[in-house]
Amino acid sequence: MRRSVVVGTGSALPERAVGNAELAARIDTSDEWIRTRTGIANRYVAGEGETTASLATTAARRALEAAGLASADIGLIVLATATPDQTFPASATIVQHELGCHGGIAFDVAAVCSGFVYAIGVADAMLRVGAAQRALVIGAETFSRILDWEDRATCVLFGDGAGAIVLEAREESDDPRVARGVLATRLHADGRHNQLLFVDGGPSTTGTVGKLRMRGKEVFRHAVTNLSDVLVEVLDEVGMQPGDIDWLVPHQANARILEATAKKLGLDPAKVVITVDRHANTSAASVPLALDAAVRDGRIRQGDLVMLEAMGGGFTWGASLLRM
């Protein structure tokens, strides 16, 4: 059957790293307070000239290089972001222009922290029906530009960055136990929880970009339950168990959420890829950033069974199982 196989990964971070000590000098917080509650020690903040699209373009180029492909080989770009360069057009079209792969399909997906998993689901469906042969799936954010830097409960949590994968449609076995590529994806949303994690602005309401607002304890509770449930859904679809997973690459929101989710599923913590300490929460960029880090350091190899999962504002959540 036709499946979407990952043939390259890439990532990009802004030049400026911001450690906890620098934040503690600006707001009422401390390195110990941040580490204890979140596991975060560092994050990257975009500077002048660094945008969501520029970071996405760099990550895309690195993914293409890893895949041994040229930009002309790409027929589809799906960019997950909650912080686009402009209200319109889609930042994906800016990336398309910078790469020079004109004429194909390019659009953004807005599902906040779940955006990259949503984008995989969309791109996989399009590749399977023949809309394109190869796709760039990107998660990119400049969350620093929608943070209230006086709110210590939120501003310490987030960072900027981008990650990308190249998917290629290939004929693979219909047996998920041996096939490479995206094996199953499940996506969900529940708009009743809008006010637990949201931005208080928008073109049709305030006419401003707005700032991020969050009720952390409620988000934590929903995250552990929703993420555990959707992972089981995906595994059930392909007849597998948590123990079959070689690597879990979760959304890097909070080290405590990652630990609680792994424990609830009975997963070995050594199988969980964690980069939240280095990158903080980069929203839609966090899963592809962590995936690329684990591929490049040799942990994730071809043939490994990898579960990607995320939950974000909305609420949205989802998981995708793939064999590298």
N, C-alpha and C positions, 0 to 999 in steps of 0.2 A: 504494500500500500504506500501511498505518497505521504511522506512525513517531513517535518521541518527540522533539519539537523543543524546544531550549532557548529559552525566551522571557524569562528574567530571571536575573540573578546577584546575589549579595550576599555580604558577609563581615563579620566582627566580630573585634576584638582586645581583650584586656584593657587597662585603663588604664595599667598599669605596664610600661614598657620597661626592659629590663636589658641594658646594654652589656657588652662583654668586660672593660672596666676594672673594673666592679663585681664581676664574678666573680673576677678576678685578685686583688682585695683580700681575698677570702674563702677561696680555695683555691689550691693550687700550680699555677698556669697563667699565661698571659700573652695579651694581645691578639694578638701575633705568632703564638704557638703555635696558637691557635684559628683565626685567619684562614688560615694556611698550610695546615693540614690539612683544613679544612672550608669555608672561604669565609664563615663566619658572623661577623657583627659585632654583631648585636643579636637579642634575642628578647623576647617579651611573656610575663609571668607573672601568672596570675590571682590576684586579691586577695580579701579578704573579700566575700562576697556574689556573687562571680563563679563560675559553675559551667559545666560542659559544656552543660547545658540552657539556661542563660541566654544564653550566647554563641551557641548554635545558634538560639535564638529571635530574637535581634537580626539574625543573618545571614539568617534566613528572611524576616523582615519587610522587609529591604532588597531581597531577591530578588523578593518579591511587589510591592513598590513599583516596581521596575524593569520588571516584567512588566505593570504596570497592572492587577493582579488583587487581589481581596479574599481573606481567609483562607477564606471560605465557598466559594470556587472550588476549594479543594484537597480531593481525595478520598483521597490517599495521602501518607504521610510515611515516608521511609526514612532513618534517621539512622545513619551510620557512626561508631562510637566504640569505643575500648578503655578509656575512662575515664568510664563512666556515672555519673550522680548517685547512683544506688542499684543494688544488685545486681538488684533488680526493684522496681517495674515498669520497662519500657523508658523511657529518657530521651525517646524520640520521643513518648510519651504526655504527658510534661510539656510539651513544645513544643506539641503539639496543644492542650492545655488553655490554655496562655498565648496562643495565637493565636485560640482560640475557634472552631476548626473541628471540632466534636465529631461523633462517629459514623462517621467514615471509618476507613481502615486506618492504623495507626501501629505501627512496630516498629523495633528496632535491628538493625544488622548488625555483627558483630565479625570484622574481618579486618585489624586494626591499620592499618598505613600504606597498605595496599591497599583499605581499607574503602570509600572513596568510589567507586573504580572498581567494586568489587563491588556497591555500592548502586545505581549507574547500571545495571548489568546486571540486577539484580533489578527495579528500577522500570520499566525499558524493557520487560522481558518482561511485566510486569503491565499496563502501559498498552496494549501491543499486543493483548492478549487481552480488553481492555475492562473490567478490574477497576476502573479509574478513568479519568477524562478528563484530570486534571492531578495532578502529583506534586511535592512538595518533596523534593529529594534533598540531604542535608546531611552534611557531615563536620565533627565538632566534638571537641575534646580539651582536657583540662587535664592534660597530661602532667607538669607540674611537681609534681603531687601523688603521682607514683609514681617520682620520681627520688631516687637516693642523692646528696645534695648534697656528699658527701665523695669521690665517684668522678669525677675530672676527665675520665675517658675517655667518660663518658656525660652528665653533667649540663650540659656546655657545648653539647650538640648540640640540645637540645629546647626547645620553647616551646609556648604555648597559643594557641588561636584557633578560629575556625569559618568555614566557607564554605558557600554553598548555591546551588542552581540550581532553577528551576521548569521542569519538563518538561510539555509539552502534547501530547496525541495528535492528530495531524493526518494527513490523506490527502496523501501525497507520492509522487513518482515512484518506481518500482522501480529506477531507474537511479541507482546511488550517485554517479555523476559529476555529477549535477545536484540530487539530493534533499537537502533539509535534514533535520536530526535525527541521531539515533544510527544510524550505518551498520553498525557491527560492534563486538562486544566479545568478548574472550577472557580467561578467568580460569583460574588454576592454583593449586595448593597442593602442598606436599611436607612432611609432618609429620616426616620424618626429621631435619630441621634445627632442631627445637624448641630445643635448648640453645644455639644461636648467637645468638638474640635472643628474650628471654622476660622475664616477670615472675615472681619467685620467691615467689608467694603466690596465694591464691584461696580462696573459700568452702569448697570440699570437700577442700582439702589442709591449708593452714595456718590457715584461719579468719581470715586477714589480707589486706590489699590487696597487700602485697609491694612490691618495688622492681624497677626495670628492670635487666636484665643483658644485656651484649652483648659478642660477640667480633668487634670491628670489621673486622679484616683479612679474615676469612672471609665476613662479610656483604658487604663491598665486592666481593669476587671473584664471589660468586653474583649480586649485583645487576646488574653490568654484563652478564653473560651472559644472565640470565633476561629482563631488560628488553629487550635487543636482539632476542632471539628472539621474544618475544611481540609486539613491534611489527611484525616481519616477518609473523607469523601473521595479524595483523589486516589488514595491507595486502594480503596474498595473498588473503584472503577476498573482498575487493572489487575485486581486480585492479588495485591501485595500487602505486606505488613510493615510497620515502622522499622523493624529490624533489617529489612531489605535495603533501606536507604544507606548509601555510602556517605552522602553529605547533605546536610540541611543548610541552605543558604537563606536565612531569614531577613526580613526587613530589620534594619539596625536602628530600632527606636530606643531601646533601653535594655541594658544587660540583664536586669531583673525579669523583664518580659521574656527574653530569650531563654533564660534559665528555667523559668516557670513552665514555659511551653514544652521544652525538651523533657522536663521531669514528668509532666502530665502524660506525655506520649511514651515514656520509658526509653527515650533515646539517650545514647551515650553522649555526654557533653563534648567529648573529643571529636564527635562527628559534626559539630555545629560550627560553622564559619562565623567568626566574630571580628568585626572591624569597627564597632561603635566606639571603642576607646580611642581610635585614631581619627575617625571621620565624623563622629556624632551622627545625628539623624539627618540624612540628606534626602529624605522623602523618596520620590520616585527613582532617585539615583542610587539609593542605598543597596538594593539587591544586586544590580549589575556591577557596582563598585566592589562589593564583597566577592562576587563570582569571579571577576577578573583578577582580584588579588590572589584568590585560591588557585586559579589556573596558572598564573604566572609564577607562583612560588612552588608549584609542582604537586600540591595536595590533590587537586582535582585533575584527573586524567581521562583520556578517551576510554569509554566503556563504563565509567562510573555512573551510578544512578543518583541523580541530584534532585532534591526537592527545593523549589523556590516558594516563599510565602511572604505575604505582607498584609497589613491592615492600615487604612488611612481614614481621613476625615470623610464624613458623609452619613454613616460609615460605609466604607467599601472594604472588601477583603477578598482574598483569593489565594490559590496555590497552583503551581504548575510542576509536574514531574517530567523530567527529561533524562535521557541517557546521552552522555557526552560522546 
